[in-house]
């Protein structure tokens, strides 16, 4: 699998570069862990995603199908850019830029991650109302968004923002 990823990365696949970076960063089974190599691939992948984002910003779809495809790619790309800034993958952590890209992405992952930024006050003012709004938006986009459901369950269980309510907590935990 690493050979296939390397071939695809060599042909410019941004996703292959990202997956290679993850492999080199986190590997425990293949004995290929190499933080320096991971950093290089993260930087290349980040540059690729940023290029795609900028190119898509200038594109005008010619059909409904093309519009749907572009929207999907824009959502995925902005989520990925938010993750790079959120986790400092090949670039310095920047929670404000992370929030910027998560706000632009209409995916359950991005809305959950944006909720986490508001919950913790990273790059934005701490705001439980906006955290909850984003967690719930994540569940609207994907009712099986386990992290968002878990976080809402936790907030109800602990009485954070909501009145403590073990029944509602259980409802959300059961979705996680």
Helices and strands as residue ranges (DSSP letters): H 2-10, H 14-26, H 35-57, H 64-87, H 95-104, H 108-120, H 128-141, H 146-158, H 166-175
